[in-house]
Amino acid sequence: MSATVDPDKGESADNEVPTVAVCETTPGRVVFTEDGNSDGWIATDLTVSLSR
């Protein structure tokens, strides 16, 4: 993720949240990818639901 400068604030917007996509490649296998980063991904056999 690259930092950008907010012209109104004049500072780096390092607190931006990256867009993450989730795909289930096979039943029980989940892959997370970051928008614009095709080289980096995370695969897992176990995911849990989060509550806010």
N, CA, C and O atoms as CSV, one atom per row, in Angstrom:
chain,resi,resn,atom,element,x,y,z
A,1,MET,N,N,0.847,-1.166,0.000
A,1,MET,CA,C,0.000,0.000,0.000
A,1,MET,C,C,0.888,1.223,0.000
A,1,MET,O,O,1.815,1.308,0.805
A,2,SER,N,N,0.634,2.149,-0.862
A,2,SER,CA,C,1.451,3.345,-0.917
A,2,SER,C,C,0.779,4.472,-0.152
A,2,SER,O,O,-0.447,4.544,-0.080
A,3,ALA,N,N,1.582,5.341,0.412
A,3,ALA,CA,C,1.059,6.491,1.138
A,3,ALA,C,C,0.747,7.603,0.156
A,3,ALA,O,O,1.448,7.786,-0.839
A,4,THR,N,N,-0.301,8.336,0.443
A,4,THR,CA,C,-0.673,9.475,-0.390
A,4,THR,C,C,-0.752,10.712,0.479
A,4,THR,O,O,-0.861,10.625,1.702
A,5,VAL,N,N,-0.696,11.857,-0.161
A,5,VAL,CA,C,-0.783,13.125,0.554
A,5,VAL,C,C,-2.161,13.708,0.335
A,5,VAL,O,O,-2.603,13.862,-0.803
A,6,ASP,N,N,-2.844,14.035,1.429
A,6,ASP,CA,C,-4.153,14.683,1.366
A,6,ASP,C,C,-3.916,16.174,1.181
A,6,ASP,O,O,-3.352,16.815,2.068
A,7,PRO,N,N,-4.335,16.753,0.041
A,7,PRO,CA,C,-4.062,18.170,-0.205
A,7,PRO,C,C,-4.703,19.083,0.831
A,7,PRO,O,O,-4.188,20.172,1.084
A,8,ASP,N,N,-5.807,18.670,1.433
A,8,ASP,CA,C,-6.463,19.499,2.441
A,8,ASP,C,C,-5.721,19.481,3.770
A,8,ASP,O,O,-5.682,20.491,4.474
A,9,LYS,N,N,-5.139,18.350,4.115
A,9,LYS,CA,C,-4.457,18.217,5.399
A,9,LYS,C,C,-2.953,18.420,5.284
A,9,LYS,O,O,-2.296,18.761,6.267
A,10,GLY,N,N,-2.400,18.213,4.082
A,10,GLY,CA,C,-0.972,18.400,3.878
A,10,GLY,C,C,-0.115,17.351,4.560
A,10,GLY,O,O,1.064,17.591,4.821
A,11,GLU,N,N,-0.677,16.212,4.846
A,11,GLU,CA,C,0.086,15.155,5.498
A,11,GLU,C,C,-0.185,13.819,4.831
A,11,GLU,O,O,-1.107,13.680,4.026
A,12,SER,N,N,0.622,12.857,5.175
A,12,SER,CA,C,0.479,11.527,4.595
A,12,SER,C,C,-0.771,10.846,5.131
A,12,SER,O,O,-1.084,10.932,6.319
A,13,ALA,N,N,-1.474,10.173,4.240
A,13,ALA,CA,C,-2.686,9.455,4.635
A,13,ALA,C,C,-2.348,7.992,4.887
A,13,ALA,O,O,-2.889,7.108,4.222
A,14,ASP,N,N,-1.452,7.727,5.848
A,14,ASP,CA,C,-1.007,6.365,6.147
A,14,ASP,C,C,-2.089,5.515,6.793
A,14,ASP,O,O,-1.960,4.292,6.854
A,15,ASN,N,N,-3.151,6.142,7.273
A,15,ASN,CA,C,-4.187,5.388,7.959
A,15,ASN,C,C,-5.254,4.859,7.008
A,15,ASN,O,O,-6.320,4.435,7.456
A,16,GLU,N,N,-4.986,4.877,5.702
A,16,GLU,CA,C,-5.928,4.323,4.737
A,16,GLU,C,C,-6.041,2.814,4.931
A,16,GLU,O,O,-5.058,2.140,5.240
A,17,VAL,N,N,-7.235,2.303,4.749
A,17,VAL,CA,C,-7.477,0.872,4.883
A,17,VAL,C,C,-7.466,0.253,3.490
A,17,VAL,O,O,-8.225,0.690,2.625
A,18,PRO,N,N,-6.621,-0.758,3.247
A,18,PRO,CA,C,-6.590,-1.387,1.925
A,18,PRO,C,C,-7.867,-2.182,1.662
A,18,PRO,O,O,-8.485,-2.704,2.590
A,19,THR,N,N,-8.250,-2.267,0.401
A,19,THR,CA,C,-9.394,-3.075,0.007
A,19,THR,C,C,-8.936,-4.520,-0.127
A,19,THR,O,O,-7.971,-4.811,-0.834
A,20,VAL,N,N,-9.623,-5.409,0.546
A,20,VAL,CA,C,-9.256,-6.821,0.540
A,20,VAL,C,C,-10.411,-7.630,-0.035
A,20,VAL,O,O,-11.564,-7.457,0.360
A,21,ALA,N,N,-10.085,-8.516,-0.976
A,21,ALA,CA,C,-11.082,-9.411,-1.560
A,21,ALA,C,C,-10.899,-10.801,-0.964
A,21,ALA,O,O,-9.787,-11.201,-0.620
A,22,VAL,N,N,-11.994,-11.523,-0.848
A,22,VAL,CA,C,-11.965,-12.876,-0.297
A,22,VAL,C,C,-12.581,-13.825,-1.312
A,22,VAL,O,O,-13.674,-13.572,-1.821
A,23,CYS,N,N,-11.883,-14.917,-1.609
A,23,CYS,CA,C,-12.385,-15.939,-2.535
A,23,CYS,C,C,-12.287,-17.300,-1.857
A,23,CYS,O,O,-11.315,-17.584,-1.157
A,24,GLU,N,N,-13.295,-18.137,-2.068
A,24,GLU,CA,C,-13.227,-19.518,-1.594
A,24,GLU,C,C,-12.851,-20.372,-2.794
A,24,GLU,O,O,-13.686,-20.646,-3.655
A,25,THR,N,N,-11.582,-20.795,-2.849
A,25,THR,CA,C,-11.061,-21.508,-4.017
A,25,THR,C,C,-11.578,-22.937,-4.100
A,25,THR,O,O,-11.860,-23.438,-5.188
A,26,THR,N,N,-11.701,-23.585,-2.961
A,26,THR,CA,C,-12.314,-24.905,-2.840
A,26,THR,C,C,-13.094,-24.887,-1.531
A,26,THR,O,O,-12.842,-24.025,-0.689
A,27,PRO,N,N,-14.022,-25.798,-1.334
A,27,PRO,CA,C,-14.757,-25.800,-0.071
A,27,PRO,C,C,-13.812,-25.850,1.129
A,27,PRO,O,O,-13.009,-26.773,1.260
A,28,GLY,N,N,-13.917,-24.861,1.990
A,28,GLY,CA,C,-13.068,-24.800,3.175
A,28,GLY,C,C,-11.733,-24.118,2.971
A,28,GLY,O,O,-10.979,-23.976,3.934
A,29,ARG,N,N,-11.404,-23.690,1.764
A,29,ARG,CA,C,-10.114,-23.029,1.484
A,29,ARG,C,C,-10.394,-21.596,1.053
A,29,ARG,O,O,-11.045,-21.372,0.032
A,30,VAL,N,N,-9.910,-20.626,1.820
A,30,VAL,CA,C,-10.185,-19.216,1.572
A,30,VAL,C,C,-8.888,-18.494,1.234
A,30,VAL,O,O,-7.854,-18.750,1.850
A,31,VAL,N,N,-8.939,-17.591,0.254
A,31,VAL,CA,C,-7.779,-16.797,-0.147
A,31,VAL,C,C,-8.138,-15.322,-0.042
A,31,VAL,O,O,-9.173,-14.891,-0.550
A,32,PHE,N,N,-7.281,-14.548,0.618
A,32,PHE,CA,C,-7.445,-13.108,0.746
A,32,PHE,C,C,-6.436,-12.422,-0.166
A,32,PHE,O,O,-5.262,-12.793,-0.171
A,33,THR,N,N,-6.871,-11.424,-0.941
A,33,THR,CA,C,-5.964,-10.643,-1.781
A,33,THR,C,C,-6.222,-9.162,-1.558
A,33,THR,O,O,-7.355,-8.749,-1.315
A,34,GLU,N,N,-5.156,-8.362,-1.643
A,34,GLU,CA,C,-5.264,-6.914,-1.507
A,34,GLU,C,C,-5.421,-6.296,-2.886
A,34,GLU,O,O,-4.709,-6.671,-3.818
A,35,ASP,N,N,-6.342,-5.357,-3.027
A,35,ASP,CA,C,-6.583,-4.679,-4.292
A,35,ASP,C,C,-5.295,-4.033,-4.795
A,35,ASP,O,O,-4.657,-3.268,-4.071
A,36,GLY,N,N,-4.914,-4.339,-6.025
A,36,GLY,CA,C,-3.717,-3.759,-6.629
A,36,GLY,C,C,-2.428,-4.480,-6.279
A,36,GLY,O,O,-1.359,-4.050,-6.712
A,37,ASN,N,N,-2.489,-5.553,-5.515
A,37,ASN,CA,C,-1.291,-6.293,-5.129
A,37,ASN,C,C,-1.474,-7.755,-5.528
A,37,ASN,O,O,-1.841,-8.593,-4.704
A,38,SER,N,N,-1.215,-8.049,-6.795
A,38,SER,CA,C,-1.411,-9.418,-7.282
A,38,SER,C,C,-0.308,-10.370,-6.828
A,38,SER,O,O,-0.455,-11.584,-6.969
A,39,ASP,N,N,0.796,-9.846,-6.282
A,39,ASP,CA,C,1.892,-10.694,-5.831
A,39,ASP,C,C,1.709,-11.193,-4.401
A,39,ASP,O,O,2.302,-12.198,-4.010
A,40,GLY,N,N,0.890,-10.493,-3.625
A,40,GLY,CA,C,0.721,-10.872,-2.227
A,40,GLY,C,C,-0.665,-11.417,-1.959
A,40,GLY,O,O,-1.665,-10.823,-2.362
A,41,TRP,N,N,-0.723,-12.556,-1.275
A,41,TRP,CA,C,-2.004,-13.152,-0.924
A,41,TRP,C,C,-1.810,-14.032,0.296
A,41,TRP,O,O,-0.692,-14.434,0.618
A,42,ILE,N,N,-2.911,-14.327,0.969
A,42,ILE,CA,C,-2.895,-15.199,2.139
A,42,ILE,C,C,-3.960,-16.265,1.932
A,42,ILE,O,O,-5.112,-15.940,1.646
A,43,ALA,N,N,-3.592,-17.521,2.070
A,43,ALA,CA,C,-4.545,-18.633,1.974
A,43,ALA,C,C,-4.659,-19.286,3.345
A,43,ALA,O,O,-3.682,-19.370,4.089
A,44,THR,N,N,-5.861,-19.746,3.670
A,44,THR,CA,C,-6.068,-20.382,4.963
A,44,THR,C,C,-7.129,-21.471,4.870
A,44,THR,O,O,-8.044,-21.401,4.050
A,45,ASP,N,N,-6.988,-22.473,5.722
A,45,ASP,CA,C,-7.979,-23.538,5.824
A,45,ASP,C,C,-8.980,-23.254,6.945
A,45,ASP,O,O,-9.983,-23.956,7.072
A,46,LEU,N,N,-8.714,-22.227,7.758
A,46,LEU,CA,C,-9.588,-21.910,8.878
A,46,LEU,C,C,-9.786,-20.408,8.960
A,46,LEU,O,O,-8.816,-19.662,9.094
A,47,THR,N,N,-11.022,-19.958,8.881
A,47,THR,CA,C,-11.356,-18.546,9.095
A,47,THR,C,C,-12.456,-18.481,10.141
A,47,THR,O,O,-13.234,-19.421,10.299
A,48,VAL,N,N,-12.512,-17.372,10.847
A,48,VAL,CA,C,-13.552,-17.168,11.855
A,48,VAL,C,C,-14.297,-15.887,11.540
A,48,VAL,O,O,-13.731,-14.954,10.970
A,49,SER,N,N,-15.557,-15.842,11.908
A,49,SER,CA,C,-16.364,-14.642,11.713
A,49,SER,C,C,-16.073,-13.655,12.835
A,49,SER,O,O,-15.934,-14.043,13.995
A,50,LEU,N,N,-15.984,-12.385,12.484
A,50,LEU,CA,C,-15.758,-11.334,13.471
A,50,LEU,C,C,-17.047,-10.571,13.697
A,50,LEU,O,O,-17.827,-10.375,12.765
A,51,SER,N,N,-17.274,-10.147,14.911
A,51,SER,CA,C,-18.432,-9.303,15.195
A,51,SER,C,C,-17.932,-7.924,15.598
A,51,SER,O,O,-16.878,-7.780,16.217
A,52,ARG,N,N,-18.702,-6.930,15.238
A,52,ARG,CA,C,-18.305,-5.553,15.577
A,52,ARG,C,C,-19.124,-5.042,16.716
A,52,ARG,O,O,-18.940,-3.904,17.147
